[in-house]
Structures are given as C-alpha cells and as structure tokens.
C-alpha cells in the first residue's frame, strides 16, 4: 500500500493482492516507523456504508470505503474510488483509492 497525503487529500494505491484482501472484507494495513518507539499505522477497511470516511486515533489513520467499491477495485481494471469528506472551516478532504497500475502491469 502506497500513501500520499497533501493539500486536503489522501491517495491510497493498492497492489492487486491488497485489493483482493479488501474485497474479501479484510483490512489492509501498513505502518511507518518514526523511530525505535513510535509507529504510525494506516488502515484501509471495507464497510457496508456507501460513503468513504477518514478518521484518526492515537498513532493511527483509518480510511473506510464501501465494500462495493472494494470489490470493484479488484474486479474492474482502471476503477478508482473517490469521495470528499466535509471538514469544518476547511476545504473538503478528498479520498482516492486505486490500484497501482504500474505494479499491476509487472506482476
């Protein structure tokens, strides 16, 4: 899983294997070790709501996308899930989840 964060956007690129995991209703996780003691977890999870959502907890960012979108990511070449989440006083947060097409071509 590759993560890009910036300018009120979160972009997640998945391998085909990770997309299959998500389509099977499991969580895809990656972590960033900041030092010997601090670890930041990023989770992508499918859920049964038809909206996307991003939230944080201590040392963790969780992005949730509809299970139907997770299945489409795995089944439809070129499909990407996109949504916007309202943020009080700021532009909306844009979430995009897609397959890493460069990796998919070489696998």
C-alpha positions as CSV (number, residue, x, y, z in Angstrom):
1,X,0.0,0.0,0.0
2,X,1.3,3.4,-1.0
3,X,0.0,6.5,0.7
4,X,0.2,10.1,-0.4
5,X,-1.1,12.9,1.8
6,X,-1.2,16.6,1.0
7,X,-3.4,19.6,0.3
8,X,-6.5,18.1,1.9
9,X,-6.2,14.8,0.0
10,X,-5.3,11.3,0.9
11,X,-4.4,9.0,-2.0
12,X,-4.0,5.2,-1.5
13,X,-2.6,2.9,-4.1
14,X,-3.0,-0.8,-3.7
15,X,-1.4,-3.9,-5.2
16,X,-3.7,-6.5,-6.7
17,X,-3.1,-8.7,-3.7
18,X,-4.1,-5.9,-1.3
19,X,-7.2,-5.2,-3.4
20,X,-8.2,-8.9,-3.2
21,X,-7.8,-8.7,0.6
22,X,-10.0,-5.7,0.8
23,X,-12.6,-7.3,-1.5
24,X,-12.7,-10.3,0.9
25,X,-13.8,-7.9,3.7
26,X,-10.4,-7.8,5.4
27,X,-8.3,-4.8,6.5
28,X,-5.2,-3.7,4.6
29,X,-2.6,-2.2,6.9
30,X,0.8,-0.5,6.6
31,X,3.0,1.2,9.1
32,X,5.6,3.9,9.3
33,X,8.2,3.6,11.9
34,X,9.2,7.1,13.0
35,X,11.9,5.9,15.5
36,X,12.6,3.0,17.8
37,X,9.5,3.7,19.9
38,X,7.0,5.5,17.6
39,X,5.0,3.6,15.0
40,X,2.2,5.1,12.9
41,X,-0.4,2.7,11.5
42,X,-2.5,3.3,8.4
43,X,-5.5,1.1,7.8
44,X,-7.8,0.7,4.8
45,X,-11.0,-1.1,5.6
46,X,-14.2,-2.0,3.7
47,X,-17.5,-1.4,5.3
48,X,-21.2,-1.7,4.5
49,X,-21.9,2.1,4.3
50,X,-22.0,3.7,0.8
51,X,-19.7,6.5,1.8
52,X,-16.0,6.9,2.4
53,X,-14.6,8.2,5.6
54,X,-11.2,9.1,7.1
55,X,-10.5,9.4,10.8
56,X,-7.6,9.3,13.2
57,X,-6.9,7.9,16.6
58,X,-3.6,8.0,18.5
59,X,-0.9,6.9,16.1
60,X,-3.4,5.6,13.6
61,X,-5.2,6.8,10.5
62,X,-8.2,4.8,9.2
63,X,-9.8,5.1,5.8
64,X,-13.0,3.3,5.2
65,X,-14.6,2.7,1.8
66,X,-17.8,0.9,0.7
67,X,-17.4,-2.9,0.3
68,X,-19.0,-2.5,-3.2
69,X,-16.1,-0.1,-4.1
70,X,-13.5,-2.5,-2.7
71,X,-14.9,-5.3,-4.9
72,X,-14.9,-3.0,-7.9
73,X,-11.3,-2.1,-7.3
74,X,-10.4,-5.8,-7.5
75,X,-12.7,-6.6,-10.4
76,X,-12.6,-3.6,-12.8
77,X,-9.3,-2.5,-14.3
78,X,-8.9,1.3,-14.0
79,X,-11.6,1.8,-11.4
80,X,-10.8,4.2,-8.6
81,X,-12.9,5.1,-5.6
82,X,-13.2,8.8,-4.9
83,X,-15.1,10.8,-2.3
84,X,-15.0,14.0,-0.3
85,X,-15.4,14.4,3.4
86,X,-16.6,17.7,4.8
87,X,-14.2,19.4,7.2
88,X,-15.4,22.3,9.4
89,X,-13.8,25.5,8.3
90,X,-11.6,23.9,5.6
91,X,-11.9,22.6,2.1
92,X,-13.3,19.0,2.0
93,X,-10.8,16.2,2.4
94,X,-10.5,14.2,-0.8
95,X,-10.0,10.4,-0.5
96,X,-8.9,8.4,-3.5
97,X,-8.2,4.6,-3.6
98,X,-6.9,2.9,-6.7
99,X,-4.8,0.0,-7.9
100,X,-1.2,0.7,-8.6
101,X,-1.3,0.2,-12.3
102,X,2.4,0.3,-12.7
103,X,2.8,-2.6,-10.3
104,X,-0.1,-4.5,-11.8
105,X,1.5,-4.4,-15.3
106,X,4.7,-6.1,-13.9
107,X,3.0,-8.8,-11.9
